[in-house]
């Protein structure tokens, strides 16, 4: 069994590679930019293995919010690189990223949707 709280804490730690303030949860009107927000979108078992372990699939969304497009891109690149390094160290598998850009009310937003598998 995988400890979801521990895993989400690890995801928040990886998002700190951005060099920006990181918060788990949705952005609010009280939040100041720049900021990185982290949301757990899905955690689901895919298969039960011999011995009772299971293969799990995880999806997280990490949003980088910044007034500067270049700084937003830099922070996102640092987060992606941190995930690639963790992927190797944590024995995760099938690491995939979907990255989108938005501009909203004077702030740039880069959405990083990260999906990976783990055995637990």
C-alpha positions as CSV (number, residue, x, y, z in Angstrom):
1,X,0.0,0.0,0.0
2,X,1.3,3.4,-0.9
3,X,1.0,6.2,1.7
4,X,-0.9,8.9,-0.3
5,X,-0.1,11.7,2.2
6,X,3.6,10.9,2.1
7,X,3.5,10.7,-1.7
8,X,1.7,14.1,-2.0
9,X,4.3,15.6,0.4
10,X,7.0,14.3,-1.9
11,X,5.3,15.9,-4.9
12,X,5.1,19.2,-3.0
13,X,8.9,18.9,-2.2
14,X,9.6,18.3,-5.9
15,X,7.6,21.4,-6.9
16,X,9.9,23.4,-4.6
17,X,12.6,22.9,-7.2
18,X,10.8,25.9,-8.9
19,X,12.4,28.2,-6.3
20,X,8.9,29.7,-5.7
21,X,6.5,29.4,-2.8
22,X,4.5,26.1,-3.1
23,X,1.1,25.3,-1.7
24,X,-1.0,22.2,-1.9
25,X,-4.5,23.1,-3.1
26,X,-6.3,25.5,-5.3
27,X,-5.2,29.1,-5.6
28,X,-7.3,31.7,-3.8
29,X,-7.7,35.5,-4.2
30,X,-5.5,35.9,-1.1
31,X,-2.5,34.2,-2.7
32,X,0.2,36.5,-4.1
33,X,2.2,35.7,-7.2
34,X,4.5,34.0,-8.0
35,X,3.3,30.8,-6.5
36,X,3.2,27.1,-7.4
37,X,0.0,25.1,-6.6
38,X,-0.2,21.3,-6.4
39,X,-3.4,19.2,-6.8
40,X,-3.8,15.4,-6.6
41,X,-6.1,14.6,-9.5
42,X,-6.2,10.8,-9.4
43,X,-4.8,7.9,-7.5
44,X,-6.0,4.5,-8.6
45,X,-4.9,0.9,-8.3
46,X,-4.5,-0.8,-11.7
47,X,-3.5,-4.4,-10.8
48,X,-3.0,-6.6,-7.8
49,X,0.3,-8.5,-8.0
50,X,1.3,-11.8,-6.4
51,X,2.0,-11.2,-2.7
52,X,-0.7,-8.5,-2.4
53,X,1.3,-5.6,-3.8
54,X,-0.6,-3.4,-6.3
55,X,0.4,-1.3,-9.3
56,X,-0.9,2.3,-8.8
57,X,-1.3,5.1,-11.3
58,X,-1.1,8.7,-10.0
59,X,-2.0,12.0,-11.7
60,X,-1.0,15.4,-10.2
61,X,-1.4,18.9,-11.6
62,X,1.2,21.5,-10.8
63,X,0.4,25.0,-11.8
64,X,3.2,27.7,-11.9
65,X,1.8,31.2,-11.6
66,X,4.2,34.1,-12.4
67,X,4.1,37.7,-13.7
68,X,7.0,36.9,-16.0
69,X,6.6,34.4,-18.8
70,X,10.3,33.6,-18.8
71,X,10.4,33.0,-15.0
72,X,7.3,30.8,-15.3
73,X,9.0,28.7,-18.0
74,X,12.2,28.5,-15.9
75,X,10.3,27.4,-12.8
76,X,8.4,24.8,-14.7
77,X,11.5,23.4,-16.3
78,X,13.1,23.0,-12.9
79,X,10.0,21.1,-11.6
80,X,10.1,18.8,-14.6
81,X,13.8,18.1,-14.1
82,X,13.2,17.4,-10.4
83,X,10.5,14.8,-11.4
84,X,12.8,13.2,-13.9
85,X,15.5,12.8,-11.2
86,X,12.9,11.5,-8.6
87,X,11.5,9.1,-11.2
88,X,14.9,7.4,-11.3
89,X,15.4,7.4,-7.5
90,X,11.9,6.5,-6.4
91,X,11.4,3.5,-8.8
92,X,8.4,5.2,-10.4
93,X,7.6,4.1,-14.0
94,X,5.7,5.4,-17.0
95,X,6.4,9.0,-16.2
96,X,4.5,11.4,-18.5
97,X,4.0,15.1,-18.7
98,X,1.4,17.2,-20.4
99,X,2.3,20.9,-20.3
100,X,0.0,23.8,-21.2
101,X,0.4,27.6,-21.2
102,X,-2.2,30.2,-20.3
103,X,-2.3,33.9,-19.6
104,X,-4.9,35.0,-17.1
105,X,-5.5,38.5,-15.9
106,X,-1.9,39.7,-16.1
107,X,-0.3,36.5,-14.9
108,X,1.2,33.6,-16.8
109,X,0.2,30.1,-15.8
110,X,2.0,26.9,-16.9
111,X,0.0,23.8,-16.1
112,X,2.1,20.6,-15.7
113,X,0.1,17.5,-15.5
114,X,2.3,14.6,-14.4
115,X,1.3,11.0,-14.5
116,X,3.4,8.0,-13.2
117,X,3.1,4.5,-11.9
118,X,4.4,3.0,-8.7
119,X,4.2,-0.4,-6.9
120,X,3.1,-0.5,-3.4
